[in-house]
Protein backbone atom coordinates (compact mmCIF):
# COMPACT_ATOMS: atom_id res chain seq x y z
CA UNK A 1 0.00 0.00 0.00
CA UNK A 2 1.41 3.38 -1.00
CA UNK A 3 1.83 6.11 1.54
CA UNK A 4 0.00 9.36 0.84
CA UNK A 5 2.54 12.04 0.00
CA UNK A 6 2.06 15.48 1.63
CA UNK A 7 2.96 18.37 -0.65
CA UNK A 8 3.03 21.98 0.47
CA UNK A 9 0.78 24.14 -1.71
CA UNK A 10 1.71 27.75 -2.37
CA UNK A 11 -0.28 30.10 -4.57
CA UNK A 12 1.07 33.34 -5.97
CA UNK A 13 -0.67 36.59 -5.06
CA UNK A 14 -2.86 36.43 -8.16
CA UNK A 15 -2.00 39.86 -9.51
CA UNK A 16 -2.04 38.61 -13.12
CA UNK A 17 -3.79 35.22 -13.25
CA UNK A 18 -4.20 33.90 -16.77
CA UNK A 19 -6.04 30.74 -15.73
CA UNK A 20 -8.06 29.41 -12.80
CA UNK A 21 -5.35 28.26 -10.40
CA UNK A 22 -7.76 26.80 -7.87
CA UNK A 23 -9.49 24.72 -10.54
CA UNK A 24 -6.10 23.50 -11.77
CA UNK A 25 -5.21 22.29 -8.26
CA UNK A 26 -8.62 20.63 -7.96
CA UNK A 27 -7.98 18.82 -11.25
CA UNK A 28 -4.51 17.73 -10.07
CA UNK A 29 -6.00 16.37 -6.85
CA UNK A 30 -8.67 14.48 -8.80
CA UNK A 31 -6.16 13.03 -11.28
CA UNK A 32 -3.79 11.83 -8.58
CA UNK A 33 -6.56 10.35 -6.47
CA UNK A 34 -5.60 9.53 -2.92
CA UNK A 35 -1.84 9.46 -3.55
CA UNK A 36 -1.18 13.06 -2.50
CA UNK A 37 -2.62 15.60 -0.14
CA UNK A 38 -1.96 19.30 -0.25
CA UNK A 39 -1.04 20.96 3.03
CA UNK A 40 0.12 24.45 3.98
CA UNK A 41 3.66 25.05 2.69
CA UNK A 42 5.00 25.57 6.21
CA UNK A 43 3.68 22.21 7.45
CA UNK A 44 6.56 20.57 9.37
CA UNK A 45 6.41 17.26 7.46
CA UNK A 46 6.69 18.81 4.00
CA UNK A 47 9.86 18.35 1.96
CA UNK A 48 8.44 19.58 -1.34
CA UNK A 49 6.36 22.53 -2.49
CA UNK A 50 4.00 22.96 -5.43
CA UNK A 51 3.99 26.67 -6.30
CA UNK A 52 0.99 27.50 -8.47
CA UNK A 53 1.60 30.79 -10.25
CA UNK A 54 -0.96 32.67 -12.32
CA UNK A 55 1.40 33.56 -15.16
CA UNK A 56 4.87 32.86 -16.54
CA UNK A 57 6.42 35.70 -14.53
CA UNK A 58 6.22 33.42 -11.47
CA UNK A 59 7.22 36.25 -9.17
CA UNK A 60 6.03 34.88 -5.81
CA UNK A 61 8.79 34.80 -3.21
CA UNK A 62 9.74 31.19 -2.52
CA UNK A 63 12.85 31.92 -0.45
CA UNK A 64 11.14 30.64 2.71
CA UNK A 65 11.28 27.17 1.18
CA UNK A 66 15.04 27.00 0.55
CA UNK A 67 16.26 23.43 0.87
CA UNK A 68 12.96 21.95 -0.26
CA UNK A 69 12.11 20.62 -3.70
CA UNK A 70 9.99 23.27 -5.44
CA UNK A 71 7.85 22.62 -8.49
CA UNK A 72 6.49 25.70 -10.25
CA UNK A 73 3.32 25.57 -12.32
CA UNK A 74 2.48 28.57 -14.49
CA UNK A 75 -0.21 27.05 -16.72
CA UNK A 76 -2.59 24.11 -17.06
CA UNK A 77 -0.02 22.52 -19.40
CA UNK A 78 2.62 22.68 -16.66
CA UNK A 79 0.13 20.97 -14.36
CA UNK A 80 -0.32 18.15 -16.87
CA UNK A 81 3.45 17.60 -17.01
CA UNK A 82 3.69 17.63 -13.21
CA UNK A 83 0.84 15.12 -12.84
CA UNK A 84 2.56 12.79 -15.34
CA UNK A 85 5.81 13.02 -13.34
CA UNK A 86 4.01 12.36 -10.08
CA UNK A 87 2.29 9.30 -11.53
CA UNK A 88 5.72 7.90 -12.43
CA UNK A 89 7.13 8.41 -8.92
CA UNK A 90 4.16 7.56 -6.72
N, C-alpha and C positions, 0 to 999 in steps of 0.2 A: 504494500500500500504506500503510495507516494505521500510525502509530507506536504502540507500546504505551505507555499512560500509567501512570506510577508514582504511586500514591496512598498517603500515609502512613496506617497503620491504628492507631487508638488505641481501646482498650477502657476502659470505666470499671472501677472496682474490684469491681463485682459485688455490692455489699452488699444490693441489693434488685432482683435481676433478675426481670423478669416474663415473659421469653421467652428462648429459647435464642439468645444473641448469636452464638455461634460458627456455629451452623447458618444463621443469617441471612446472615452473611458468606460462607459456603460457597455459599448460594443466589445471592447477588449475583455472586460470581465465576463461577458456572455460567451465569447469565443473560447476563453481559457477555462471555462467551467469552474470547478472547485479546486483548481490547482494553485491559484494565487488568491491573495486578499490584499487589498490596498489599505494601508494604515497611514497615519500622519508621518511626515518625513522625519520627525524627531523621535519617533518611537525607538526605544532602546534596543530592540532586537533586529532592527533594519540594517542590512549591509549594502542595500542597493536602492536607488531612487529612480522613479520614472517622472521626468519633468515634462509636463504637457504644456507646450507653448502655443500661443495663438497665431504666430507667424514665423517666418524664417529668420527674423532678427534674433529671436531667442535671447532676449536681454535680461531675463530674470536672474537675480543674483543666486548662484548655487554654491558660493564659497563656504557656507555653513556645513556643506556635505563633503568637504575634502576628505579623501581617504575612502570614500564609498564609491561603488560603481554607479555611474549616472548615465541613464539613457535619456536622450532628448527627442521628443516627438514634436514636429512642427506642422504636421498635416495628417489627414487620414491615411495617406499612402505610407508615411513613416510608421503609423500604428500597425498597418498590415505587415510590414517588414518585422517589426518588433514581436508581434504575435507569432509569426512563423519561427523566429529565433527561439522564443520561449517554448513553443511546442517541441522543438528539437531537444531542449535542455531539461525539460520537466519530466 
